[in-house]
Each structure stands twice: as structure tokens, then as C-alpha cells.
Amino acid sequence: MKEVEADVCFRLLHPKLIALVTSCDKKGKPNVMTVAWITPAQDEPPVVAFSVGKDSLTYRNLLETKEFVVNIPSIGMLSAVWVCGTKSGKKVDKFRASGLKASKSKSVRPPRVEGCVAYLECRLLKRIELEESALILGKVLRAEVSEELFDAKKSIYDAKKFKPILHLGGRYFTTTSGILRRA
């Protein structure tokens, strides 16, 4: 075994599913942010959790409107995901810079990202303040998934069709190669 430095120890928990989190300010101006530190937190009622920098536009928007959308992109959206994860929404319109298009959500104000395979429309339930970031807990109000990419009988993605973006750390990404089933 080899000891890993504290500044990269979190990479031992990767790969992580990439999501695009959309938010908007009280006037409705949208923002999109790439997130890899996201997870289910509870199933009844469904709650998701993710980490966000307290100096980010997304965080400011969440405090103002208390709503967000978790958008699940596929590997074909990797370039746009990179732009949304490396640019500041305070300085650039990330929808424009990435080439992504916004579409109306069904139960919250922040928009969805067109072309994603799944959407979780959420209301801010709680935030936990840390030193440089905050853990955001959101109650899922509505969830939708592309029928052709999700096996409804098994309640799992069809790994032969859907290639999620999985973050390994830094500039490194991967995707799935199929399903392994334990006998």
C-alpha cells in the first residue's frame, strides 16, 4: 500500500458520474455547472446531495431561488461539460460558451439542458456550510429519463446504449463498457 497525499485522497472515490446542475437567479437568468461530487442521499422522499463552492454563481443562485435541476449528460456532451466545469458563470454565459441549449423545466424555474438523458428537478431542502464549499441537499420533485436508454423492468440504464461521463479526476474521464452481473 502507498500513502496518498491529502489533496488528492478524494480521487480514491472516483470515477464519479458527471451531472450538469442548472440554476437561475431571481430574475430567471440561468447558469449551468458541471458537478462530479453528487450522490443520492435518501430514497423516501428522494433526496440528492452535491458539493458546490460557496463563491460560485450556482451557490448564489441556490440561495436566491432554492431550486435546481440535475441534468445527466452522455459522453457525446463531454466538450460542453468541460466548458461548464472550467469557466465561471460570473464571467461568461456558460450556455452560450458551451453550445448547450436550455429548455423549460416542468416543476421548477431553472431550465433543463437539452439533449441530456435524465433530469431531476429539485427544491433546496438543506445546506451544510463547510469551509470553502457547501453540501447541498435537494428534494427531487420530478424525475424523467430517456425511455430508450433506461431498462424500466430492471430500473437501470442500458449500458450498451447509454455511455455516461465518469470523472476520474483532473482532465481524465471514462465511460462504461457494459454490465457485469454477479452470479
N, C-alpha and C positions, 0 to 999 in steps of 0.2 A: 504494500500500500504506500501511496505517496501523499503527503500533505498538500492541500490546495490552498492557495492564498485566499484571504477573506474577500478580496474584491472580485473574485470570480467563483466563489463557492456556490452561488446560486445556479451556475451553469450545470451543476451536477443534477439539477432537477429538470433539465431540458432533454429532449425537444418539447416545446410548448406550442399549442395551437395558436395561430395568429388570428386576431379579430381586428376589425375596424370599428372603433367606437365613435358614434356621431352624437353631437350635442349642438345646442344653439343658445344664443344669448336671449335676453328677454324681448328683444326686438325681432327675433327669428333668424338672425344671421347664423348660418351653420358652420360647423367645424368638424373635421374628421381626424382621428388619431389612431395610429397603429398601437396595438396592445398585445403583448405576449404573456404578461403576468395576469391571467384571467382563469377563473375556475368556478364550477358550481359550488355553492356554499350551503344549500339546503334544498330539499325537494318538495316539502309541503308547508307553506306555499313555495314555489320555485324562487330561489334567490341566487344571483351570480355575484361574484366579487372580483375586483381588479384593482391594481395599484396605479396611481397617477401622481405625477409631480405636482406639488402644491403651487408651483409658479407657472403652471401651464394654462392655456386658454380653456382647455377641456374642463379643468378643475373649476375655474371661474364660472364657466357656463353651468356646470352641475350645481353650484351653489345658488345661481340665479334661477334656474328653471326646474331643477330637481328631476330631470328626465334625460334619458339617453337611449340609444339603440346599439346593440351588439350585432354587427354585420359579419358574417363568416364568408371570407373570400376563398377562391380556389387558386391553384398555382399559376393560372394564367394572368392573375392580377398582381403578381409579385412586384413588378416595376412600380405600380401605383402604391402598393403597400410600403415599399422602401421610401418613396417621396413623403408619404404621410407619417412615417416614423422618424424622418431625419430633418424635416422642416418645422418651423414654429408657426402655428396658426396666428400668432400675434403679428408676424411679419409678412406672411403670404396667405392667399386663399388656397388652401390645400386641395379643394375640389378642382379648381382651375389648374393648379400646378401639376396634379397627378393625372388629370384627364378623367377623373371619376365624375359620375352624374348622380345628383340627388333625386330621390323620389319621395312622395308623401308617405309618411307612416300612417298606420290605421288607428293607433290609440295614444300616441304621444306627439309632441311638437317637433322634436328633432327629426330630420329626414333619415331615410334609409339610403344605402349605397346601391344603386342599380347594378345588377349582374352578380350579386352575392348569392350564395346557395342557401343561406338561412338568416333569419332575423329574430332577435329577441328584443322586444320593445319593453323598456323598464322604467320604473319610478324609483328615485333615490329613497332607500329605506334608512340607511345609516352611513356615516363616515367615521373612520377611526384615524385620527391625526397621528402621524409619525413625525420624525424629524424633517425629512425633505419631501416626503410623499404622504399620501393618504390612501387608506384602503376604503374602497367604495363598495357598498352593498346595495344591490338593486333588486327590487321585486319584479319578476317577469310578469307583465300584464298580457302579453300576446307573443306567441312564437309561431313562426312559419318556416317551412323547409321545401326545397325543390323536390317534387314527387319523384322525378326520375333519378335522383341521386340518393334517396333515402329509402331503405327497406322497412316499410311500415310494419310488417309481421315481426321482424326482429328488433325494431326500433333502433337501427344503426344505419350509418352511412354505407352505401355500396362502394367499397374501397376499390373496386375495379373501374368505377366511373368518376367518383369524386376524389380529387387529389388536393387535400388541404395543404396550406402552407404551415410548416412546422419550423419554428425558430430554434437553431442550435446555439446561438449566441453571436454577437457582433454582426458581421456581414454574411454569416453562414445560415443556410436554410436547407430543408429537405422536404420530402413528402412521403406518402405511404406507398408500399409496393404490393399490398394485398392484405388479406386477413389470415391470421394464424388462429386456429381454434384448438383449445386444449381438449384432448380425448377424454 
